[in-house]
Amino acid sequence: MSKKIYFRCNSGHYFDSVYCPFDDWTTGEFTEIAAVAARLGDEVSIDRLQDQGIPAHALGRVLIIDFGSDASVFEALDPAGYIVAGKQTPIGSAGADLR
């Protein structure tokens, strides 16, 4: 079992490194969050990151997944869209809170 932290770029991609592998997008906050997450290890959570001083706007770009199998872990995700309030929303039409 593995717990992984992912960051969301402005294109809606999720990735486990400081730079998006799809378009190289980044923000300086990801470096700080990644360092704190590495110190926390499997104890990483949104609450623990917040307790370590990570601001709410940066946490809005964080996704933490607790995988049931190491074989299921991935490095990046490129979603085609979301279901929000029961409505399918293509990634290009999603609001800034999802991109």
N, C-alpha and C positions, 0 to 999 in steps of 0.2 A: 504494500500500500504506500502511496506517495501523495503528499500534499504539494501543490505547485501554485505559484503566484504568476498571474498574467497581467499585462498592461494593455490598455486600449488606446490605439492611435486615432487620429482625426478621420481616418478612413473606415473606422469600425473594426479593424483587425485586432486580434488579441495575440500577444506573444510573450515569451518567457525571458527575453533578454532586454537590454536597455534600448536597442534599436529595432524597429519593425523590420522583419526580413522581407516584407513585400514592397515597402517603399522607403525604407530607412528613416522614417519619422521618429522623433524622440523629443523628450523634454528633460531638462536637468533634474526634475523631481524623481524620475525613474531610477537614476543612479542612487539617490539617497534611499528610496524605498527598497531597492534591491539589497543594499547593504544592511538595512534594518531587518529585512526578511531573512537574509542569510544568518544573521545573529540569532534570530528567533527559531530558525529551523522548522521542525514539524509543529511547533507551537504558534506559528504565524496565524494570525486572524486579523480581521478588520479592526476589532477592538484593540488588539495588542499593538497594531500599527498606529492607531490613534493615540494610545497611551504613550507611544514613543515620540509623539510630536508631529506625526505626518498630518498635514492639513486636510480638511474634509474635501476640498475641491480636487486634491490629488487622489484621495481614496475613491473618489467617484470614477476613476479610471482603472481601478484594481478589481481583479476577479481572482478568487482563490478557489481551487478545486481540490477536493480530497478524493483521489482516485482509488478505486477498489483493487486495482491491479496495476503493477508497474508497466505491463504490456499496453495499457490503455493511454499512457501519458503521451502528450504531443507537445511540440515546440511552438506552434502557431496555429491560429484558426482564422479563416477568412469567411465570415458568415455572409450569406446572400441577403438576409433580412431578419426581421424580428416579428413576433406576434405581440402586439401591445394593445391592451384593452380589447382583446378578441379580434383585432384587425391585423391582417398581414401588411407589413410595412417593409418595402425593399430598403436595403441599406442606404442607398442614395437619397431616399426620402425621409430617413429617420432624422429626428431632431438632434441638436448638438449634444444632448445628454447621452446619446447612444453612438455618437461619432466623435 
